[in-house]
């Protein structure tokens, strides 16, 4: 069941209380444009969670703040973001969750283990085209039998929402992004023996979001 977005907005502001105001505000704005209230709802209490491209750790932080009691592991290539995530995790040390963040590029080797939930939000379109499939396959491999892969990225349609996402990343990340069509993502997941359970759009403000939730079968 989706969470109350207004509560998550307050959580995002509180979790980064010691961050510079601009970076603190950025976390709150992310709650407005990304469907955290939906994606977090798929995570069972007590789950082990891998957040690929975790940024400042907002996804795992919101899970912990909402009492999910997760064992969270996040990584991101931005050292400033990981620094913010680490300080945020300290604020949640009594939440019942264990959060760990590290500076790592998705194209580098990952820890050799599996998780109950793998979360990937707005990552694939930032990767060079030759690396996209390899990173996606690695994410699928990290899902343990019976576990979930929660995937969210920009929508190709409607075109005006797609343009808004592209312009946003051009301004904020100085990148002309390389999105992967959602049908291709579904095919890649199927080739990795993941079954599609949830398929929906989750548009926010002017931005278009494709949300897919896959589950790894308990049998080969």
C-alpha positions as CSV (number, residue, x, y, z in Angstrom):
1,X,0.0,0.0,0.0
2,X,1.5,3.4,-1.0
3,X,2.8,5.6,1.8
4,X,1.7,9.2,2.4
5,X,4.0,11.4,0.3
6,X,3.6,14.3,2.7
7,X,5.2,12.2,5.5
8,X,8.1,11.3,3.2
9,X,8.6,15.0,2.4
10,X,9.0,15.6,6.1
11,X,11.3,12.6,6.5
12,X,13.5,13.8,3.7
13,X,13.9,17.3,5.3
14,X,14.6,15.8,8.8
15,X,17.1,13.1,7.7
16,X,19.5,15.7,6.2
17,X,19.2,18.3,8.9
18,X,23.0,18.9,9.0
19,X,23.4,19.2,5.2
20,X,23.8,22.5,3.3
21,X,20.3,23.9,2.7
22,X,20.5,23.5,-1.1
23,X,21.4,19.8,-0.8
24,X,18.7,19.3,1.9
25,X,16.1,20.9,-0.3
26,X,17.2,18.7,-3.2
27,X,16.3,15.6,-1.2
28,X,12.8,17.0,-0.6
29,X,12.3,17.8,-4.2
30,X,13.3,14.3,-5.2
31,X,10.3,13.0,-3.1
32,X,8.1,15.2,-5.3
33,X,9.3,14.0,-8.6
34,X,10.1,10.3,-7.8
35,X,7.5,7.8,-6.7
36,X,9.1,6.8,-3.4
37,X,5.8,6.4,-1.7
38,X,5.1,3.6,-4.2
39,X,8.5,1.9,-4.5
40,X,9.1,1.7,-0.8
41,X,5.8,0.0,-0.3
42,X,7.1,-3.1,-2.1
43,X,9.8,-3.6,0.4
44,X,8.9,-6.1,3.2
45,X,10.0,-5.4,6.8
46,X,13.3,-6.8,7.7
47,X,14.5,-7.2,4.1
48,X,18.0,-7.0,2.9
49,X,18.1,-4.2,0.2
50,X,20.7,-3.2,-2.4
51,X,20.2,0.3,-3.7
52,X,22.3,0.7,-6.9
53,X,23.2,4.3,-7.6
54,X,21.9,5.3,-4.2
55,X,22.9,9.0,-4.4
56,X,22.7,10.5,-0.9
57,X,20.9,7.4,0.4
58,X,17.4,8.8,0.4
59,X,15.7,5.6,-0.6
60,X,17.2,3.5,2.2
61,X,16.8,6.4,4.6
62,X,13.1,6.7,3.9
63,X,12.7,2.9,4.4
64,X,14.4,3.1,7.7
65,X,12.5,6.2,8.8
66,X,9.2,4.4,8.0
67,X,10.1,1.4,10.2
68,X,11.1,-1.1,7.6
69,X,14.1,-2.3,9.7
70,X,16.1,-3.1,6.5
71,X,19.6,-4.2,6.1
72,X,20.5,-1.7,3.5
73,X,23.6,-1.4,1.3
74,X,23.9,1.4,-1.2
75,X,26.6,2.6,-3.5
76,X,27.1,5.5,-5.8
77,X,30.0,7.0,-7.8
78,X,29.6,10.5,-6.3
79,X,31.8,10.9,-3.1
80,X,29.9,14.0,-2.0
81,X,26.6,12.1,-2.1
82,X,28.0,9.1,-0.3
83,X,29.3,11.5,2.4
84,X,25.8,12.8,2.9
85,X,24.4,9.3,3.0
86,X,26.9,8.3,5.7
87,X,25.9,11.2,7.9
88,X,22.3,10.5,7.3
89,X,22.7,6.9,8.4
90,X,24.1,8.0,11.7
91,X,20.8,9.8,12.4
92,X,19.0,6.5,11.9
93,X,21.2,4.3,14.1
94,X,18.4,3.7,16.5
95,X,15.7,3.0,13.8
96,X,16.2,-0.8,13.8
97,X,17.7,-0.6,10.3
98,X,21.4,-1.1,9.4
99,X,22.5,1.1,6.6
100,X,25.9,1.0,4.8
101,X,27.0,3.2,2.0
102,X,30.1,3.1,-0.2
103,X,31.7,5.0,-3.0
104,X,31.5,2.6,-6.0
105,X,30.7,2.9,-9.7
106,X,28.1,0.4,-11.0
107,X,30.5,-0.7,-13.7
108,X,33.1,-1.9,-11.1
109,X,32.9,-5.3,-9.3
110,X,30.1,-5.7,-6.8
111,X,30.0,-7.7,-3.6
112,X,29.3,-11.3,-4.3
113,X,26.0,-11.8,-2.5
114,X,22.3,-11.6,-3.1
115,X,19.5,-9.6,-1.6
116,X,15.7,-9.8,-0.8
117,X,15.2,-6.5,-2.8
118,X,17.4,-4.9,-5.4
119,X,16.4,-1.2,-6.1
120,X,17.5,0.6,-9.2
121,X,16.1,4.1,-9.9
122,X,17.2,6.4,-12.7
123,X,20.6,4.7,-13.2
124,X,20.5,2.9,-16.5
125,X,20.1,6.1,-18.6
126,X,23.3,7.6,-17.1
127,X,25.4,4.7,-18.2
128,X,27.3,4.4,-21.5
129,X,25.3,2.3,-23.9
130,X,27.9,-0.6,-24.0
131,X,27.7,-0.9,-20.1
132,X,23.9,-0.8,-19.8
133,X,23.1,-4.5,-20.3
134,X,26.0,-5.7,-18.2
135,X,25.0,-3.6,-15.2
136,X,21.3,-4.6,-15.6
137,X,22.3,-8.3,-15.7
138,X,24.5,-7.8,-12.6
139,X,21.5,-6.2,-10.8
140,X,19.3,-9.2,-11.7
141,X,21.9,-11.6,-10.5
142,X,21.9,-9.9,-7.1
143,X,18.2,-10.8,-6.5
144,X,17.9,-13.9,-4.4
145,X,15.3,-16.6,-5.2
146,X,11.8,-15.2,-4.3
147,X,13.2,-11.7,-4.1
148,X,12.2,-8.5,-5.9
149,X,13.9,-6.2,-8.4
150,X,12.3,-2.7,-8.2
151,X,13.2,-0.8,-11.3
152,X,12.2,2.8,-12.2
153,X,13.4,5.0,-15.0
154,X,12.2,7.8,-17.3
155,X,9.2,7.2,-19.6
156,X,9.6,7.4,-23.4
157,X,6.0,8.6,-23.6
158,X,4.4,11.1,-23.6
159,X,7.2,12.9,-25.5
160,X,6.9,16.2,-23.5
161,X,7.5,14.3,-20.3
162,X,10.5,12.5,-21.8
163,X,11.8,15.9,-23.0
164,X,11.4,17.3,-19.5
165,X,13.6,14.5,-18.1
166,X,16.2,15.0,-20.7
167,X,16.4,18.7,-20.1
168,X,16.6,18.2,-16.4
169,X,19.6,15.8,-16.7
170,X,21.3,18.1,-19.2
171,X,21.0,21.0,-16.7
172,X,21.7,19.1,-13.4
173,X,24.1,16.4,-14.5
174,X,25.5,18.0,-17.7
175,X,24.7,14.7,-19.6
176,X,22.7,13.9,-22.7
177,X,21.2,10.7,-21.3
178,X,20.8,7.3,-23.1
179,X,17.5,5.8,-22.0
180,X,16.7,2.1,-22.6
181,X,13.1,1.4,-23.8
182,X,11.0,-0.2,-21.1
183,X,10.1,-3.1,-23.4
184,X,13.8,-3.8,-23.7
185,X,14.1,-3.8,-19.9
186,X,11.3,-6.3,-19.6
187,X,13.0,-8.6,-22.2
188,X,16.3,-8.3,-20.4
189,X,14.6,-9.2,-17.1
190,X,12.9,-12.2,-18.7
191,X,16.2,-13.4,-20.1
192,X,17.5,-13.3,-16.5
193,X,14.6,-15.5,-15.3
194,X,12.8,-12.6,-13.5
195,X,9.0,-12.6,-13.8
196,X,7.1,-9.2,-14.2
197,X,4.7,-8.6,-11.3
198,X,4.0,-4.9,-11.5
199,X,3.8,-2.6,-14.6
200,X,2.7,1.0,-14.3
201,X,3.5,4.6,-15.0
202,X,4.1,6.8,-12.0
203,X,4.3,10.3,-13.4
204,X,5.2,13.1,-11.1
205,X,4.9,16.9,-11.8
206,X,6.3,17.2,-15.3
207,X,8.4,14.0,-15.3
208,X,7.4,10.6,-16.7
209,X,8.3,7.5,-14.8
210,X,8.1,3.8,-15.8
211,X,7.9,1.5,-12.8
212,X,8.4,-2.3,-13.1
213,X,8.7,-4.8,-10.3
214,X,10.2,-8.2,-11.1
215,X,10.4,-11.3,-9.0
216,X,13.0,-14.1,-9.2
217,X,11.3,-17.5,-9.3
218,X,12.0,-19.9,-6.5
219,X,12.7,-22.6,-9.2
220,X,15.0,-22.5,-12.2
